[in-house]
Amino acid sequence: PGLDEVSTVGATRILEVAGGGSTTYTVTPEAFGLSRVPLASLRGGEATACAQIARDILDGRPGPYREAALLNAGCALYAGEAAADIAGGVALARQALDSGRAAELFERVKTWTNLPA
């Protein structure tokens, strides 16, 4: 809906290029068991607010930010060929968040790069 990423705000039109050809299709959040939300529920804000949103997602807090992250991660995992399709990517992303593996990896990267909490 006018955004530059896959969104739980509405349907997203995708142009997939693979195997020397291309396919255009539309995905909706509902197709992956996610809720459609109003755009206002995904607004970020100042850097500290956005950092807290990211931390909440990694800590397993449910809500519209988590669902948007799941859909985008699912698409990225599919594009990176770590999943056979977007649904599989969403499932992998959900497992990474729910198991704590995503938060654990973030902490390792943060330590490695000497980033502040």
PyRosetta script that sets phi, psi and omega in degrees:
from pyrosetta import init, pose_from_sequence

init()
pose = pose_from_sequence("PGLDEVSTVGATRILEVAGGGSTTYTVTPEAFGLSRVPLASLRGGEATACAQIARDILDGRPGPYREAALLNAGCALYAGEAAADIAGGVALARQALDSGRAAELFERVKTWTNLPA")
pose.set_psi(1, 55.4)
pose.set_omega(1, 179.2)
pose.set_phi(2, 86.5)
pose.set_psi(2, 5.2)
pose.set_omega(2, 179.0)
pose.set_phi(3, -96.2)
pose.set_psi(3, 162.3)
pose.set_omega(3, -178.7)
pose.set_phi(4, -98.8)
pose.set_psi(4, 19.5)
pose.set_omega(4, 177.2)
pose.set_phi(5, -146.1)
pose.set_psi(5, 167.3)
pose.set_omega(5, 175.6)
pose.set_phi(6, -64.8)
pose.set_psi(6, 139.5)
pose.set_omega(6, -170.7)
pose.set_phi(7, -138.0)
pose.set_psi(7, 149.6)
pose.set_omega(7, 172.6)
pose.set_phi(8, -89.0)
pose.set_psi(8, 6.8)
pose.set_omega(8, 178.2)
pose.set_phi(9, -75.3)
pose.set_psi(9, -29.8)
pose.set_omega(9, -179.5)
pose.set_phi(10, -176.3)
pose.set_psi(10, -159.7)
pose.set_omega(10, 179.7)
pose.set_phi(11, -72.2)
pose.set_psi(11, 144.4)
pose.set_omega(11, 177.2)
pose.set_phi(12, -121.3)
pose.set_psi(12, 128.4)
pose.set_omega(12, 177.0)
pose.set_phi(13, -88.6)
pose.set_psi(13, 129.6)
pose.set_omega(13, -176.0)
pose.set_phi(14, -119.5)
pose.set_psi(14, 136.5)
pose.set_omega(14, 171.0)
pose.set_phi(15, -111.1)
pose.set_psi(15, 111.0)
pose.set_omega(15, -178.5)
pose.set_phi(16, -103.9)
pose.set_psi(16, 125.6)
pose.set_omega(16, 178.5)
pose.set_phi(17, -109.7)
pose.set_psi(17, 120.9)
pose.set_omega(17, -178.8)
pose.set_phi(18, -159.9)
pose.set_psi(18, 147.9)
pose.set_omega(18, 174.4)
pose.set_phi(19, 57.0)
pose.set_psi(19, 32.9)
pose.set_omega(19, 178.6)
pose.set_phi(20, 80.0)
pose.set_psi(20, 3.9)
pose.set_omega(20, 179.3)
pose.set_phi(21, -134.4)
pose.set_psi(21, -178.0)
pose.set_omega(21, 178.6)
pose.set_phi(22, -140.5)
pose.set_psi(22, 153.2)
pose.set_omega(22, 179.2)
pose.set_phi(23, -136.6)
pose.set_psi(23, 138.5)
pose.set_omega(23, 175.2)
pose.set_phi(24, -113.2)
pose.set_psi(24, 132.7)
pose.set_omega(24, 177.7)
pose.set_phi(25, -151.8)
pose.set_psi(25, 169.7)
pose.set_omega(25, -179.3)
pose.set_phi(26, -118.1)
pose.set_psi(26, 137.5)
pose.set_omega(26, 174.6)
pose.set_phi(27, -118.9)
pose.set_psi(27, 150.2)
pose.set_omega(27, 176.0)
pose.set_phi(28, -124.6)
pose.set_psi(28, 153.6)
pose.set_omega(28, 179.1)
pose.set_phi(29, -61.2)
pose.set_psi(29, -35.6)
pose.set_omega(29, -177.9)
pose.set_phi(30, -61.5)
pose.set_psi(30, -29.1)
pose.set_omega(30, 179.7)
pose.set_phi(31, -63.7)
pose.set_psi(31, -17.1)
pose.set_omega(31, -178.0)
pose.set_phi(32, -117.1)
pose.set_psi(32, 18.2)
pose.set_omega(32, 178.5)
pose.set_phi(33, 74.1)
pose.set_psi(33, 21.4)
pose.set_omega(33, -179.2)
pose.set_phi(34, -107.6)
pose.set_psi(34, 158.1)
pose.set_omega(34, -177.3)
pose.set_phi(35, -90.9)
pose.set_psi(35, 143.3)
pose.set_omega(35, 172.1)
pose.set_phi(36, -81.7)
pose.set_psi(36, 136.4)
pose.set_omega(36, -176.4)
pose.set_phi(37, -131.7)
pose.set_psi(37, 159.0)
pose.set_omega(37, 174.4)
pose.set_phi(38, -72.2)
pose.set_psi(38, 149.6)
pose.set_omega(38, -178.7)
pose.set_phi(39, -54.4)
pose.set_psi(39, -38.2)
pose.set_omega(39, -178.3)
pose.set_phi(40, -58.4)
pose.set_psi(40, -26.7)
pose.set_omega(40, -178.6)
pose.set_phi(41, -76.2)
pose.set_psi(41, -6.4)
pose.set_omega(41, 179.6)
pose.set_phi(42, -111.9)
pose.set_psi(42, 5.8)
pose.set_omega(42, 179.4)
pose.set_phi(43, -66.2)
pose.set_psi(43, 143.5)
pose.set_omega(43, -179.5)
pose.set_phi(44, -94.1)
pose.set_psi(44, -96.9)
pose.set_omega(44, -178.3)
pose.set_phi(45, 135.4)
pose.set_psi(45, -148.1)
pose.set_omega(45, 179.1)
pose.set_phi(46, -65.0)
pose.set_psi(46, 164.5)
pose.set_omega(46, -177.4)
pose.set_phi(47, -55.6)
pose.set_psi(47, -41.7)
pose.set_omega(47, -178.8)
pose.set_phi(48, -66.0)
pose.set_psi(48, -36.6)
pose.set_omega(48, 177.7)
pose.set_phi(49, -66.8)
pose.set_psi(49, -42.0)
pose.set_omega(49, 179.1)
pose.set_phi(50, -66.3)
pose.set_psi(50, -37.6)
pose.set_omega(50, 176.8)
pose.set_phi(51, -63.1)
pose.set_psi(51, -39.3)
pose.set_omega(51, 178.5)
pose.set_phi(52, -67.3)
pose.set_psi(52, -37.7)
pose.set_omega(52, 176.6)
pose.set_phi(53, -60.2)
pose.set_psi(53, -46.0)
pose.set_omega(53, 179.3)
pose.set_phi(54, -62.0)
pose.set_psi(54, -42.9)
pose.set_omega(54, 179.6)
pose.set_phi(55, -63.0)
pose.set_psi(55, -42.1)
pose.set_omega(55, 178.7)
pose.set_phi(56, -61.0)
pose.set_psi(56, -41.8)
pose.set_omega(56, 178.4)
pose.set_phi(57, -61.0)
pose.set_psi(57, -48.4)
pose.set_omega(57, -179.5)
pose.set_phi(58, -64.8)
pose.set_psi(58, -30.2)
pose.set_omega(58, 179.5)
pose.set_phi(59, -82.1)
pose.set_psi(59, 0.1)
pose.set_omega(59, 175.4)
pose.set_phi(60, 89.4)
pose.set_psi(60, 11.4)
pose.set_omega(60, -179.2)
pose.set_phi(61, -67.4)
pose.set_psi(61, 123.5)
pose.set_omega(61, 179.6)
pose.set_phi(62, -72.1)
pose.set_psi(62, 158.3)
pose.set_omega(62, 176.2)
pose.set_phi(63, 144.4)
pose.set_psi(63, -176.2)
pose.set_omega(63, -174.1)
pose.set_phi(64, -65.4)
pose.set_psi(64, -32.6)
pose.set_omega(64, 178.8)
pose.set_phi(65, -66.2)
pose.set_psi(65, -43.4)
pose.set_omega(65, 178.5)
pose.set_phi(66, -60.5)
pose.set_psi(66, -45.0)
pose.set_omega(66, -177.7)
pose.set_phi(67, -65.6)
pose.set_psi(67, -38.4)
pose.set_omega(67, 176.4)
pose.set_phi(68, -64.9)
pose.set_psi(68, -40.4)
pose.set_omega(68, 178.1)
pose.set_phi(69, -64.0)
pose.set_psi(69, -41.2)
pose.set_omega(69, 178.7)
pose.set_phi(70, -60.7)
pose.set_psi(70, -44.7)
pose.set_omega(70, -178.2)
pose.set_phi(71, -66.1)
pose.set_psi(71, -44.5)
pose.set_omega(71, 179.2)
pose.set_phi(72, -66.2)
pose.set_psi(72, -42.3)
pose.set_omega(72, 177.9)
pose.set_phi(73, -64.5)
pose.set_psi(73, -39.4)
pose.set_omega(73, 177.9)
pose.set_phi(74, -59.8)
pose.set_psi(74, -42.4)
pose.set_omega(74, 177.4)
pose.set_phi(75, -66.1)
pose.set_psi(75, -41.0)
pose.set_omega(75, 178.9)
pose.set_phi(76, -64.7)
pose.set_psi(76, -41.7)
pose.set_omega(76, 178.5)
pose.set_phi(77, -64.5)
pose.set_psi(77, -37.2)
pose.set_omega(77, 175.7)
pose.set_phi(78, -67.4)
pose.set_psi(78, -47.4)
pose.set_omega(78, -179.5)
pose.set_phi(79, -61.5)
pose.set_psi(79, -34.8)
pose.set_omega(79, 178.9)
pose.set_phi(80, -84.7)
pose.set_psi(80, 6.8)
pose.set_omega(80, 177.5)
pose.set_phi(81, 62.9)
pose.set_psi(81, 25.9)
pose.set_omega(81, 173.9)
pose.set_phi(82, -87.9)
pose.set_psi(82, -10.9)
pose.set_omega(82, 178.5)
pose.set_phi(83, -138.2)
pose.set_psi(83, 150.3)
pose.set_omega(83, -177.7)
pose.set_phi(84, -72.8)
pose.set_psi(84, -23.1)
pose.set_omega(84, 179.4)
pose.set_phi(85, -159.0)
pose.set_psi(85, 175.6)
pose.set_omega(85, -178.3)
pose.set_phi(86, -62.2)
pose.set_psi(86, -40.9)
pose.set_omega(86, 179.5)
pose.set_phi(87, -59.2)
pose.set_psi(87, -41.5)
pose.set_omega(87, 177.3)
pose.set_phi(88, -65.6)
pose.set_psi(88, -36.7)
pose.set_omega(88, 176.6)
pose.set_phi(89, -65.5)
pose.set_psi(89, -41.5)
pose.set_omega(89, 177.1)
pose.set_phi(90, -62.0)
pose.set_psi(90, -41.7)
pose.set_omega(90, 179.2)
pose.set_phi(91, -63.2)
pose.set_psi(91, -42.6)
pose.set_omega(91, 178.3)
pose.set_phi(92, -64.1)
pose.set_psi(92, -42.0)
pose.set_omega(92, 179.1)
pose.set_phi(93, -62.9)
pose.set_psi(93, -43.1)
pose.set_omega(93, 179.6)
pose.set_phi(94, -61.4)
pose.set_psi(94, -43.4)
pose.set_omega(94, 179.3)
pose.set_phi(95, -62.2)
pose.set_psi(95, -41.0)
pose.set_omega(95, -179.3)
pose.set_phi(96, -63.9)
pose.set_psi(96, -40.5)
pose.set_omega(96, 177.7)
pose.set_phi(97, -71.6)
pose.set_psi(97, -48.2)
pose.set_omega(97, -174.9)
pose.set_phi(98, -65.9)
pose.set_psi(98, -32.2)
pose.set_omega(98, -179.1)
pose.set_phi(99, -82.1)
pose.set_psi(99, -13.4)
pose.set_omega(99, -176.4)
pose.set_phi(100, 88.2)
pose.set_psi(100, -2.8)
pose.set_omega(100, -178.8)
pose.set_phi(101, -62.7)
pose.set_psi(101, -38.2)
pose.set_omega(101, -180.0)
pose.set_phi(102, -64.3)
pose.set_psi(102, -43.9)
pose.set_omega(102, 178.8)
pose.set_phi(103, -65.2)
pose.set_psi(103, -40.0)
pose.set_omega(103, 179.0)
pose.set_phi(104, -62.6)
pose.set_psi(104, -43.4)
pose.set_omega(104, 178.4)
pose.set_phi(105, -64.8)
pose.set_psi(105, -41.0)
pose.set_omega(105, 177.5)
pose.set_phi(106, -58.9)
pose.set_psi(106, -44.2)
pose.set_omega(106, -180.0)
pose.set_phi(107, -63.4)
pose.set_psi(107, -39.3)
pose.set_omega(107, 178.1)
pose.set_phi(108, -64.9)
pose.set_psi(108, -43.8)
pose.set_omega(108, 179.2)
pose.set_phi(109, -65.1)
pose.set_psi(109, -42.0)
pose.set_omega(109, 179.3)
pose.set_phi(110, -59.7)
pose.set_psi(110, -44.3)
pose.set_omega(110, 178.4)
pose.set_phi(111, -64.4)
pose.set_psi(111, -44.3)
pose.set_omega(111, -178.0)
pose.set_phi(112, -63.5)
pose.set_psi(112, -36.4)
pose.set_omega(112, -178.0)
pose.set_phi(113, -95.6)
pose.set_psi(113, 0.1)
pose.set_omega(113, -179.5)
pose.set_phi(114, 60.5)
pose.set_psi(114, 35.0)
pose.set_omega(114, 177.4)
pose.set_phi(115, -76.9)
pose.set_psi(115, 148.1)
pose.set_omega(115, 175.7)
pose.set_phi(116, -71.6)
pose.set_psi(116, 161.6)
pose.set_omega(116, 178.7)
pose.set_phi(117, -61.6)
pose.dump_pdb("model.pdb")
